[in-house]
Amino acid sequence: MTLNEVLAGAQLQSEIPPELARAEVSGLEYDSRRVQPRFVFFAFPGAKVDGRAFSAQAKEKGAIATVSELPAPDGWADPWIQVAHGRQALALAARAFYGKPDEKLRITGITGTNGKTTTAFLLDSVFRQAGKTTALVGTIEYRMGSKTMPAPNTTPESLDLERLFSELDAIGGTDVTMEVSSHALTLGRVYGLHFHTAVFTNLTQDHLDYHGTMEDYFAAKKTLMDGAGGPPPRYAVINRDDEWGRKLMSSGSPTEVLWYGLSKDARLRARHIRWVGKGLRFEVAFDKTKFDIFSPLAGRFNVFNILAACGAAMTCQLPPEVIVRGIEACKGVPGRFERIDEGQPFLVIVDYSHTDDALRNAIAAARSLEPKRVITVFGCGGDRDRAKRPLMGQAAGELSDVVVLTSDNPRSEDPLQIMNDVLVGIRRTDTKTIVEPDRAQAIHKAFDEARAGDLVLLAGKGHENYQIFADKTIHFDDREAAREALRSFGFRRAAE
């Protein structure tokens, strides 16, 4: 494929010289360390690093040209192609280079503040029960067929996506389920993709350090429903009970909307919800179709996630019996209301909830298990939206019997200052509060506080296995720390 063909559709700021336009391209890359001969290197501006700084390294490795939305560095004499938007140009180039594999697959994109990961796992489970060869792209991991890969970003760069799609198509895959973050939508990582179905779970306060306002945050999410640079999705599955969800679709949209929720206005509804000790049971009603669901997952919020997965599966014409099997087969999601059992006489749950809404949902789910008391351990991240800290503090204080306030990922901020911001909200309640900046020690103190029949909720980090400080990043996993602390108290599973 020639350079001219690769960059067809990109908004060029100047013409490509004819000889360069006819040059054969053997690959694309945005990481100079992976450049090979006859590659095109894409240099992005970054918050901390300017990609142009690596253009010389890319040239030394054999790049035939650099593409960037920024002008060439002073003194640069080699081919430099300036475009209006670097990531959009890469997205279009990657689609062209890999033969538009996203058009050969059925792609479901899931966006929203909370519930994306669980909904994605549920839907992928349904597809697999239907005998499909699938890909799953999300916060915890990337799966492609039988392979599992670590997930550096919730939504990878467009080039990585198209590579994955191409590999899936090559092995006979048919369905992709992917989380689509607001950052990815704003940056153009999914620009131009052809989505079969777009799912919207909910919108609550988060990422305002990046988006500025809830309106801008919502606008980023809405671009998925508008097509994100590609055609509008064929179907949209939207939470009717969410106030932002009801604002998503315009009357002139060609997208067919399937509304889900608990309200009578939802076409896809859950009825007769009950917790049966080992999971959730409820009836799904869709027009005249009704079927019973059982899921090992807990909590009212997971009813919404299950409905979203059911709706997305329905847009793919999967029958109820397959959907039922797929939902039941999804036993849990790492770090999402995950139970830690070392034979202790109280429950320990690890959950990723890191917004006030998610924290309220997690504590409500904990209450549904009817413990004697709920002890909540949580913190807030540094270099992120400060406004949500007192909101999370108030949520924890209002709904918990005991709060253990600790650190999350303080990053460049002083952990004690972050905790002081959270305490503003906790002090609006009279809940007993233990303050311990060291997260491992905080977990230990929570277990020391717990009595038989209580529930300890470790919130905020979920599946994450690291903790970020100003001067270092350390290995830290709430699940490992919980097991270690429980064993220090003498608890150990009988099987061991």
C-alpha positions in Angstrom: 0.0 0.0 0.0 1.3 3.4 -0.9 1.6 6.4 1.5 -1.0 8.2 -0.5 -3.5 5.3 0.0 -2.7 5.0 3.7 -3.4 8.7 4.3 -6.5 8.9 2.1 -9.1 10.8 4.1 -6.7 12.5 6.5 -6.9 16.3 6.6 -3.5 17.2 5.2 -2.1 20.7 5.9 0.0 20.5 2.8 0.4 18.2 -0.2 2.6 15.1 -0.1 5.4 15.3 -2.7 4.5 12.9 -5.6 7.5 10.6 -5.1 6.8 10.2 -1.4 3.1 9.7 -2.0 3.9 6.7 -4.2 6.3 5.1 -1.6 5.3 1.7 -0.3 4.4 1.5 3.4 5.2 -1.7 5.3 3.8 -0.6 8.7 2.5 2.2 11.0 3.7 3.1 14.5 3.3 5.7 17.2 6.1 4.3 19.4 9.5 5.0 17.9 11.0 1.9 19.6 8.8 -0.4 17.4 9.5 1.3 14.1 10.9 -0.8 11.3 12.1 0.0 7.8 9.5 1.7 5.5 7.1 2.4 8.5 5.3 5.7 8.9 5.8 7.2 12.3 3.0 9.2 14.0 4.2 11.8 16.5 1.5 13.0 19.0 1.7 16.0 21.3 1.4 14.8 24.9 0.8 16.3 28.4 4.3 15.4 29.5 6.2 14.4 26.3 6.3 15.8 22.8 6.2 12.9 20.3 8.4 14.9 17.9 11.3 14.3 20.2 11.3 10.7 19.0 11.1 11.4 15.3 14.9 11.2 14.8 14.9 7.8 16.4 12.1 6.7 14.1 14.0 8.0 11.1 17.1 6.0 12.2 15.0 2.9 12.4 13.9 3.3 8.8 10.7 5.5 8.9 9.9 7.0 5.5 8.0 9.9 7.0 6.7 11.4 10.2 3.0 12.4 10.5 2.0 15.0 13.2 -0.4 17.8 13.8 2.6 19.8 14.9 5.1 21.4 12.6 8.5 19.8 12.1 11.2 20.7 14.6 13.6 23.4 13.7 16.2 22.1 11.3 14.3 19.0 10.3 15.1 18.1 6.7 13.4 14.7 6.3 9.8 14.0 5.1 7.3 15.6 7.5 3.5 15.5 6.9 1.4 17.8 9.0 -2.2 17.0 9.5 -5.1 18.7 11.2 -5.5 16.0 13.9 -2.8 13.4 14.5 -4.9 10.6 16.2 -7.7 11.0 13.7 -5.1 10.6 10.9 -3.7 7.5 12.6 -7.2 6.0 13.0 -8.0 6.5 9.3 -4.5 5.2 8.3 -4.8 2.1 10.5 -8.2 1.3 9.0 -6.9 1.6 5.5 -3.7 -0.3 6.2 -5.4 -3.3 7.7 -8.2 -3.4 5.2 -11.0 -2.0 7.4 -11.4 -5.0 9.6 -13.9 -3.2 11.8 -16.4 -3.4 8.9 -16.1 -7.2 8.8 -16.8 -7.6 12.5 -19.8 -6.8 14.8 -18.5 -4.3 17.3 -20.3 -3.3 20.5 -19.0 -0.2 22.2 -19.9 0.4 25.9 -19.5 3.8 27.4 -20.7 5.4 30.7 -19.2 6.2 34.1 -19.9 3.0 35.9 -20.6 -0.5 34.8 -18.7 -0.7 31.6 -16.4 -3.5 32.6 -19.0 -5.7 34.1 -21.4 -5.2 31.1 -18.5 -6.0 28.7 -17.7 -9.3 30.6 -21.4 -10.3 30.6 -21.8 -9.6 26.9 -18.7 -11.4 25.9 -19.9 -14.4 28.0 -23.1 -14.4 26.0 -21.3 -14.3 22.7 -19.1 -17.2 23.8 -22.1 -19.2 24.9 -23.4 -18.6 21.3 -20.3 -20.3 20.0 -18.7 -17.1 18.7 -15.0 -16.4 18.5 -14.7 -13.0 20.2 -12.5 -10.2 21.3 -12.9 -8.3 24.6 -11.2 -4.9 25.1 -11.4 -3.1 28.4 -10.0 -1.9 31.7 -8.9 -5.2 33.1 -7.6 -7.0 30.1 -7.7 -7.6 26.4 -8.9 -10.9 25.1 -8.6 -12.1 21.5 -9.9 -15.6 20.9 -8.1 -17.8 23.5 -5.4 -15.2 24.2 -5.4 -12.8 27.1 -3.2 -9.6 27.2 -2.7 -6.9 29.8 -4.6 -3.7 29.3 -2.5 -0.5 29.5 -5.5 1.6 28.7 -9.3 1.0 28.9 -9.4 1.8 25.2 -6.2 1.3 23.2 -4.9 3.5 20.4 -6.7 3.1 17.1 -3.6 1.3 15.6 -3.7 -1.4 18.3 -7.4 -1.8 17.9 -7.2 -2.3 14.1 -4.4 -4.8 14.6 -6.5 -6.7 17.1 -9.5 -6.6 14.8 -7.4 -7.9 11.9 -6.1 -10.8 14.0 -9.6 -11.7 15.1 -10.9 -11.6 11.5 -8.0 -13.8 10.5 -9.0 -16.6 13.0 -12.7 -16.4 12.0 -13.8 -14.2 14.8 -17.1 -12.3 14.6 -17.8 -10.2 17.6 -15.9 -7.5 19.6 -17.1 -6.1 22.9 -15.1 -3.0 24.0 -15.2 -0.4 26.7 -15.0 3.1 25.2 -13.7 5.7 27.6 -14.5 9.4 27.4 -10.7 10.0 27.0 -10.6 7.7 24.0 -13.6 9.5 22.4 -12.0 12.9 23.0 -8.6 11.9 21.8 -9.9 10.1 18.6 -8.8 6.6 19.5 -12.0 5.1 18.1 -12.4 7.7 15.3 -14.0 6.3 12.2 -14.8 2.9 13.6 -18.0 1.2 12.5 -20.0 0.3 15.6 -22.9 -2.1 15.3 -24.2 -1.3 18.8 -23.4 1.5 21.3 -24.3 1.0 24.9 -24.7 3.8 27.5 -24.7 2.7 31.2 -24.9 6.0 33.2 -23.2 9.3 33.8 -22.1 10.5 37.2 -19.4 12.9 38.3 -15.9 11.7 37.3 -13.0 12.9 35.2 -13.8 16.5 35.6 -10.1 17.2 36.0 -9.9 16.3 32.3 -13.3 17.4 30.9 -13.9 20.4 33.1 -17.7 20.2 33.3 -20.4 17.5 33.4 -21.7 19.0 30.1 -18.3 18.5 28.4 -18.0 15.0 29.9 -21.5 14.2 28.6 -20.6 15.6 25.1 -17.6 13.3 25.0 -19.8 10.2 25.7 -22.4 11.4 23.2 -20.0 11.2 20.3 -20.2 7.4 20.5 -23.9 7.6 19.7 -23.2 10.1 16.9 -20.6 7.8 15.3 -17.3 9.2 16.7 -16.2 10.1 13.2 -17.7 7.0 11.6 -21.4 6.3 10.7 -23.9 6.3 13.6 -24.2 2.9 15.2 -27.0 0.7 13.9 -28.3 0.2 17.5 -28.1 2.1 20.8 -28.8 0.4 24.1 -29.4 3.2 26.7 -30.3 3.3 30.4 -33.7 4.9 30.4 -33.5 5.5 34.2 -30.4 7.7 33.9 -31.1 11.4 33.4 -28.2 11.9 31.0 -29.2 8.8 29.1 -32.5 10.3 28.3 -30.8 13.3 26.7 -28.6 11.2 24.3 -30.5 10.6 21.2 -31.9 13.2 18.8 -35.2 12.6 17.0 -33.4 12.6 13.6 -30.9 9.9 14.4 -31.0 6.8 12.1 -29.9 4.7 15.1 -32.5 2.3 16.5 -32.7 2.8 20.3 -33.5 0.1 22.8 -34.2 1.6 26.2 -33.5 -0.5 29.3 -34.2 0.0 33.0 -36.6 -0.6 35.8 -39.1 2.2 35.0 -42.2 1.6 33.0 -40.8 3.8 30.2 -38.1 1.2 29.5 -38.8 -1.3 26.7 -36.4 -3.8 28.2 -37.2 -4.2 31.9 -36.3 -6.2 35.0 -39.1 -7.3 37.2 -39.5 -9.4 40.4 -35.9 -8.8 41.4 -34.7 -10.8 44.4 -31.5 -11.9 46.0 -31.5 -15.7 46.6 -28.3 -16.1 48.6 -26.2 -17.2 45.7 -27.0 -14.5 43.3 -29.7 -12.4 41.6 -32.9 -13.7 40.1 -35.3 -11.6 38.1 -37.6 -11.6 35.1 -36.6 -9.8 31.9 -39.6 -8.4 30.0 -39.2 -7.2 26.4 -42.4 -6.5 24.6 -44.2 -9.9 24.7 -41.0 -11.8 25.4 -40.2 -12.8 29.0 -37.4 -14.9 30.4 -35.9 -15.6 33.8 -32.3 -14.6 34.6 -30.0 -15.9 37.3 -26.6 -14.3 37.9 -24.0 -15.0 40.5 -23.4 -11.2 40.6 -24.8 -9.2 43.6 -26.4 -5.8 43.9 -29.1 -3.8 42.3 -26.5 -2.0 40.1 -25.7 -5.3 38.5 -29.3 -5.6 37.4 -28.7 -2.6 35.2 -25.4 -4.1 33.9 -27.2 -7.4 33.1 -30.0 -5.6 31.3 -27.5 -3.7 29.2 -25.8 -6.9 28.2 -29.2 -8.5 27.4 -30.1 -5.5 25.3 -26.8 -5.6 23.3 -27.2 -9.3 22.8 -30.7 -8.8 21.5 -29.5 -6.2 18.9 -27.3 -9.1 17.6 -30.4 -11.3 17.3 -29.2 -13.8 20.0 -32.1 -15.9 21.4 -33.2 -15.7 25.1 -31.9 -19.2 25.9 -28.4 -18.2 24.8 -28.6 -14.9 26.7 -29.7 -16.7 29.9 -26.8 -19.2 29.7 -24.3 -16.5 29.0 -25.3 -14.3 32.0 -25.2 -17.3 34.4 -21.8 -18.4 33.0 -20.2 -15.0 34.0 -19.3 -15.9 37.6 -17.7 -12.6 38.4 -15.4 -9.8 37.2 -11.9 -9.3 38.8 -12.1 -6.5 41.3 -15.8 -5.9 40.8 -17.6 -6.8 44.1 -15.2 -9.7 44.4 -15.3 -11.8 47.5 -12.2 -12.6 49.4 -12.6 -15.7 51.6 -9.9 -17.0 54.0 -12.4 -18.6 56.3 -13.0 -15.5 58.3 -16.3 -15.0 60.1 -17.1 -11.8 58.3 -17.4 -11.0 54.6 -14.7 -9.1 52.6 -15.5 -7.6 49.3 -13.1 -5.8 46.9 -14.7 -3.3 44.5 -13.4 -0.8 42.0 -16.0 1.9 43.0 -14.2 5.2 42.8 -17.0 7.7 42.3 -19.6 8.7 44.9 -22.4 7.0 42.8 -20.4 3.8 42.4 -19.6 3.8 46.1 -23.2 4.3 47.1 -24.1 1.4 44.8 -21.4 -0.9 46.2 -22.4 -0.2 49.8 -26.1 -0.7 48.9 -25.1 -4.1 47.4 -23.2 -4.9 50.6 -26.3 -4.1 52.6 -28.4 -6.4 50.4 -26.3 -9.3 51.8 -27.7 -8.4 55.3 -24.5 -8.0 57.3 -24.6 -6.8 60.9 -22.4 -3.8 60.0 -20.7 -2.4 56.9 -17.1 -1.2 57.3 -15.9 0.7 54.3 -12.2 1.2 53.4 -11.5 3.8 50.7 -9.5 6.8 49.5 -9.4 9.2 46.6 -6.9 9.5 43.8 -4.5 12.4 43.5 -4.2 14.7 40.5 -7.9 14.0 39.8 -11.2 15.8 40.3 -11.0 17.2 43.8 -14.8 18.1 43.8 -15.8 14.4 44.1 -13.7 13.8 47.3 -16.2 15.2 49.8 -19.0 13.6 47.8 -17.4 10.2 48.3 -16.7 11.0 51.9 -20.3 11.8 52.5 -21.5 8.7 50.6 -19.3 6.5 52.8 -20.3 8.2 56.0 -24.0 8.1 55.3 -24.2 4.5 54.3 -21.5 2.8 56.4 -21.3 1.9 60.0 -17.6 2.5 60.1 -15.3 4.3 57.6 -11.6 3.6 57.3 -10.2 6.5 55.3 -6.9 5.8 53.6 -4.9 6.5 50.4 -5.7 5.4 46.9 -3.2 6.6 44.2 -2.0 9.9 45.6 0.3 10.5 42.7 1.9 13.9 43.0 -0.4 15.1 45.8 0.1 14.9 49.6 -2.0 11.9 50.8 -2.9 13.8 53.9 -4.3 16.7 52.0 -6.4 14.4 49.8 -7.7 12.7 53.0 -8.6 16.1 54.5 -10.7 16.9 51.4 -12.5 13.6 51.9 -13.0 14.3 55.6 -15.1 17.4 54.7 -17.8 15.0 53.5 -17.4 12.4 56.2 -17.8 15.0 58.9 -21.3 15.8 57.6 -22.2 12.5 59.2 -21.5 11.2 62.7 -20.1 7.8 61.5 -17.1 6.3 63.3 -14.0 7.1 61.2 -10.5 5.6 61.4 -7.9 7.6 59.5 -4.8 5.6 58.3 -2.8 6.8 55.2 -1.0 3.5 54.8 -3.5 1.4 52.8 -2.1 -2.0 54.0 -2.4 -0.9 57.6 -5.9 0.5 56.9 -7.0 -2.9 55.7 -5.5 -4.5 58.8 -7.3 -2.0 61.0 -10.6 -2.6 59.3 -10.3 -6.4 59.9 -9.3 -5.7 63.5 -12.6 -3.7 63.8 -14.7 -6.4 62.1 -16.8 -8.8 64.1 -18.6 -12.0 63.1 -21.4 -11.2 60.6 -19.9 -7.9 59.5 -18.9 -7.0 55.9 -15.7 -5.1 55.1 -15.8 -3.3 51.7 -12.4 -2.4 50.2 -13.3 0.2 47.6 -11.6 2.2 44.9 -8.8 0.0 43.5 -10.5 -3.2 42.5 -8.4 -5.1 40.0 -5.5 -2.6 40.1 -2.2 -4.1 41.3 -0.2 -0.9 41.9 -0.2 2.3 44.0 1.2 5.5 42.5 3.1 8.0 44.7 4.9 11.2 43.8 8.3 9.5 43.7 7.5 5.8 42.9 4.9 3.3 41.9 4.7 0.2 44.1 3.0 -3.2 43.7 -0.2 -3.2 45.7 -3.3 -5.3 45.2 -6.2 -5.0 47.6 -7.0 -8.6 47.1 -3.5 -9.8 48.0 -3.3 -7.3 50.9 -6.6 -8.6 52.2 -5.5 -12.2 52.1 -2.2 -11.4 53.8 -4.0 -9.4 56.5 -6.6 -12.1 57.1 -3.8 -14.8 57.4 -2.0 -12.6 59.9 -5.1 -12.9 62.1 -4.9 -16.7 61.8 -7.6 -17.2 59.2 -6.9 -19.6 56.3 -9.2 -21.4 53.9 -9.8 -25.0 55.1 -8.8 -26.4 51.6 -5.2 -25.1 52.2 
